[in-house]
Amino acid sequence: MNTVKRAREALGLRLRELRRNARLSGKQLAELLQWAPSKVSKLQLGQQTPTEEDVRAWVAATRGGDQLEDLLASLRTLETHYAEWRRQLRSGVARRQRELLDLASTTTVSRCFEPVVVPGLLQTAAYAQHRFERGAALHDAPADVEAAVAARMRRQELLYQPGRQFHFVITEAVLRYHLYPAEVLAGQLDRLLALISMPNLRLGIVPFQTDYPVTPLHRFWIYDDKLVLVETLAAELNLAQPQEVRFYSAIYRQLAQVALYTSAARALVTAALQDLPQQGSDKLPQSLAK
């Protein structure tokens, strides 16, 4: 996070230097670009990430054309660290799933912490469909939900490839939140029961009554101790600095140590299944319909 903040502030300083060299006040530049003065201020202070169009317009207005390519390169580097969901999803949600497949395909050991929803690699198609529908609506993205679900299901094939290891730590809240219809949740919990017995997959669940060693603020993935993806509502952070990866790895170990596994995890999932509102035995998984 600090890496992203510093990079955005450094880019803002360079934009401010261009404005000053052009002998323009922030208000004058805003008038030239027909922007709100607050936008100029936020870009200069590193409080907002500019678009490529913003940078081009700024450079043209301040006659700094010789610095354009360098500034655009800095912006692209920044975007590899901090990617707003609206930008990532503007061509649809399926494309992002294909990108994640490419990343996961080159990873041997994947670790995930999730405090709210079932991790994508463990989702049923019905659960994933609801996730994508809400995500597309939230970020005003093209609703290519069917293609996104298909891409996520292809990504799940990695679970069955030899030589890969997966470790998931989720909170009991993931099992209990009524985010989607009861029959969707029931099918999803039934799938978790099946996955618990996979030899290359560890699923740990942190019960409600646990004294947490750290506050579980957000979801994150760790790929081969080389990259951490952190998801917020607005953006995804890509953290690759060694100290950042070590930090999140230490957090993950603490959360994994207080999670329950195998039979204890199975008991938590089964209890959540049994507590779901009954929608009729024809809509429930076989584990409950018997």
Buried (B, 14 or more C-beta within 10 A) or exposed (E): EEBBEEBBEEBBEBBBBBBEEBEBEBEBBBBBBEBEBEBBBBBBBBEBBBEEEBBBBBBEBBEBEEBBEEBBEBBEEBBEBBBBBEBBBEEBBBBBBBEBBEBBEEBEEBBBBBBEBBBBBBBBBBBBBBBBBEBBEEBEBBBBBEBBBBBBBEBBEBBEEEEBBBBBBBBBBBBBBEBBBBBBBBBBBBBBBEBBEEEEBBBBBBBEEBEEEEEBEBBBBBBEEEBBBBBBEEBBBBBEEEEBBEEBEEBBEEBBEBBBBEEEBBEBBBEBBEEBEEBEEEBBBEBBEE
